Amino acid sequence: MITREHTFFFKELTQNNHKEWFHQNKKRFENEVKAPFLELLDVLLNTLTYWDERIPSDPKKALFRINKDVRFSKDKSPYHTLLKAGFSPNGKKSMFPGYYLGIDATNIHVGGGLFMVRPPELALIREHIAKDPSKLEAIVKAPDFIQNFGRLKGEKAKRLDKSLLPTAEKTDLIYHKQFYAMAEFPLEPFYNSEKLVDEILLHFQTIKPLNTYLSQAFD
């Protein structure tokens, strides 16, 4: 499981975010940081693939690279300062809603839903919401959703197609262009603890109805 070495490594990387330092510490990264993270993903996937058999079972396919794509970024530091993973049907970069996990030096980030929504899929989701706005409202206003995530997050449109305005009178969720939940909590209590799996799955379980609902828009 995740150890204090995870914290030490990313704190040092934050202060030394360049290729020379990373190459000097690559074995440390592979053995003390990446390997335990992959073990955690493997355990989580036992449950996630039971929920949805379309999710790839290989933890390496869920893992995002630590190397950053800096081509279009003002920040040219070459590495992310956390490890992160995505679990979605047909792979972490698919159009389907899924689950997200990121662990940096001090915090665990757990979320899910739809982060990147292309216009064709957004049109389908809005059409799905318009059929019965109360269904999405009920999911994001459920007590466990509010307790774990607060509210549905995501960028919103300033304007809507006229055909959607009647739905907007029933719910402002129709303005969303992204549909996701995200929570953050301290890593320290979970060093070397199997309770970390339970805590992450608790959050994933809370997101599951949202993912099921969003997936229905593509049926």
N, C-alpha and C positions, 0 to 999 in steps of 0.2 A: 504493500500500500504506500501511500504518499508519506514521505518523511521530511524532517527538517532540511535535508539536503536540497529538496525542491525549493524551499524558501531561500536558502543560502545562495544557490546557483542563480536564481533570477534576480536577487538583490545585487549580486555582483555583475550580472549581465547588464542590468540597467545602468551601472556605472562604467561599464566597459563594452559598450555595444559596437564592436568592430570585429572584423574577421580574424585578426591575429589572436585576440583573446579567446574567441570561440574555438578556434582550431587547437589552441593549447589546452582547452578544457573539454574537448569533444568527447573523450572517453568517459569523463565524469558525467557529461550530459547523457550519453547513451545508457550508461549503467545505473546511475543514481536518480535520473530524472525521467527520461523517456521510457525506460523499461517498466518502472512502477506504474507510470501513467497508462501504458498499454495493458498492463495487468488489470488495472481498474476498469478500463474500457471493456476488456474481455468479460469481466464479471457482470457489468451492466448490460452487455449485449445478450447474456443469457435470458434476461427478462424482456428486453426490447424486441428481440427476434420472436419471442413467444407472443408478444402483443401484435407484431406485424412481421410475417415471415419474409416480406419483401425487403426488409432492412438487411444489408450485407452483414454477415456474421464475423468477418475478419476485422479485428480492431485496427489494424494498420490502414484499412480503407476509410475508417472514421476519422483518423488523425489528420489534422491540418499541419502543413509544414511550418517549421519554426522560422524559415527564411521568409522575409517580407518581399513583396513586389513593390519596388520603390520607383518604378518608371514614372508614375504620375503623382508621386507624393513629395511634399516639401521636406518631410522628415526622411533623410536618406540612411538612417541607421538600419543595418541589414537584417536584424532579427526581431521577432516578436518577443515581448517580455512575459509571455505566458504560453502554456500548452493548451490547445483547444481541439475539440472534436465535434463532429456533427453526425447525427444518426437519422437518416431519412430513407424512405423506400426508394430503391434504385440508386442509392448513393448520396453522399453528403451534399452534393451540388445539384441535386435534382429539383424539379419544380414542386415536389410534394412537401407538405409540412413535416417537420421533424423535431428532434430534440438537440439541445446544445449544451456543451460543458466546456468551461474554461477555468484553469487554475493558474493564478499568477503567484507572486511571491507571498502575498498575505491573504488573498481572498479567493473564494470559489464562486464562479458565475454559472448559474444554472437557468436554462430557459428553453424555449421552443416556440413552435408556430411557423409562420412564414416571414422571413426577413427580406428576401429578394423576390419581388412579384412583378412579372412582366405584364404589359397591358392586356394581352389576351386572357391571362389567368385572372387578373384583377377584375375584368369584365364578368367572368364566370362567378367569381366570389360575390361580387355585388349583386348579381342576378340571384344567387343563392340566398343572400341576406334578405333581399326584397320579398322573397316568397313568404317568409315568416320571420320578421325582425326579432321577435321575442325569443327565438331559440339561441341566438348568439348573445343576446342580453342576459339570458339566464345563465349561460356558461361563465361569462366574465364577471357576473355579479354574485356567483356562488360564494358562500362564506369561506371555503377552503382556498378558492382562487384569490380572493381579496387578502386573506391572511398570508398567503405565500408570495403573492406577486403584486398586490396592490391594485393594479389596473392593466387593461390591455394597452400595450405600447405600440408605437409605430408612427411613421410620418403620415400626415393627413393632407388631403386635397383641399384647396380653398374654394373650388367650384365643383359642381356636379352636373352631369347631364340632366336635362329637364325631366326625363323619365324617372329619375331617382329621387326627385324632390319630395314626392309623397312618402317615400321610405324615410327620408331625412327628418320628417316631422315626427316619426316614431322612434328613431334611434340615430344618434350622431355617429355611430360606429360605421355607417355606410361611407363616411368621409375617409376612412382609413385607406392608405395605400400599402401599408404593412400591417401584419397581424401577428404580434408575438408578445410573449411574457418573458420577463427576466428578473431573477433574484440574485442577490449577492450576500454572502455571509463569510465570516472569518474562517481561515484554514486551520489555524493553530489548534483548536479543540479536536481536530480529526487526524493529527499525525499518528501513523501506525494504527489507525482505528478502523475496524470493519463497519462501524456506525456510519462512516462516510457513504458507503453504498446505500444504506437505508435512507439517509438524508437526501441524496440525489434522486433516488427512485421515488421518494415521497413527492418531490417537486415534479418529476416527470409524470407521475400518476395524476397530478393535478392538471397538467397540461394536456393529457391524453384526450379528454372530451373536446378541447379546442381543435386538436389535430384531426380527430375523427370528423368533426363538423366541417372543417376546411376541406378535407379530402373529398367529402360528399359533393362539393362544387364541381369536381372534375369527373364524376361518374357519368 
